[in-house]
Amino acid sequence: MSRTADDDTRAAERRFTALAQATGQTVWRLAPDGARPLEDSPGFRALTGVSREQWLERGLLAGVHADDREHVEAAVRAALAADAAWELEVRLPRPDGQPAWTLLRAAPVTDARGERLEWVGVAADIHKRKDVEAFREMMLGILGHDLRNPLNAMMVSAQLALLRARGAGPHPARARARQR
């Protein structure tokens, strides 16, 4: 049984779909201009809670937090100009309305001549990782502060002891005598 180009194409599409499902990431396709979705992305809509109409009208920007939109637009413009893949960490509102950190990645798909056909992208939930990083930073700040105070007291005591040993610093008995 001979395979045709159509059979190969359908097999490649099934492999791509299976791979996308196996990764547990949300996958989308955008037009060559990087803005307009080529098809619905139920995974992206489930992740963000945006409607099908919002997704098809605004693409990624439909789900991106308002404070991150300008950053996303600038990164996509730069990637389009360079015809290069891009990666961003942005906040996407979840269906419950709470923003969650998400890693967005996209890469151009080109034909044999190097002409851009479309963009393929993924979204991966990184909110837990960001929470852990924020907690670690907070703990390091607290530990740094809590350790700094006793260490400062120990440094001052050591400096005073060194000055006393050299005879250059105030001696507690002499200092009390001068105060009387």
C-alpha positions, 0 to 999 in steps of 0.5 A: 500500500503506497502512501500519498502526500495527503496521508503523510500530512494527515499523519503529521497532523495527528502526531502534532495533536498527540504531542500537544496533548501529551505535553500538557501545554496549551497550543495555538496557531497564529497567522503569519502576522502573529496577531490573528488566530488561525483556529480556535484554541479550546485549551487557551480558552479553558486556561484563561476563561476568554470566550471563543469570540474573544479568542478569535477576535483578539488572539493572545491579547484577549487573555493577557493581563492589562499590565502585560499587554504592552510588553507582549505586543512589543515582544511579538513585534520584535519577533516578527521583525527578526522572524525569530521565536519569542518567550515571555512570562506573563499574567493570564487571568484564570476563569475565576478572574485571578491572574496566574503566571504563564510562560508563553512561547511561539515560533515561526513555521516556514515553508521550504523557501523560508516564507513564514506560513504561521506561528505555533505557540504554547502556554505553560502554567508557571504560577506555582514556580513563581509562588515558590520564587516569591516565597524564597525571596521573601524568606531570604529577605527576612533571614537577611534582616534577622541575621543582620541585626545580631551580626551588626551587634557582634561586629560592633562588640568585636570592634570595641574589644579590638579598640580596647585591646589596643588601648585606643577605645573607651574603657567601660570603667573610664567611661563611667568615671568621666560621666560622674 
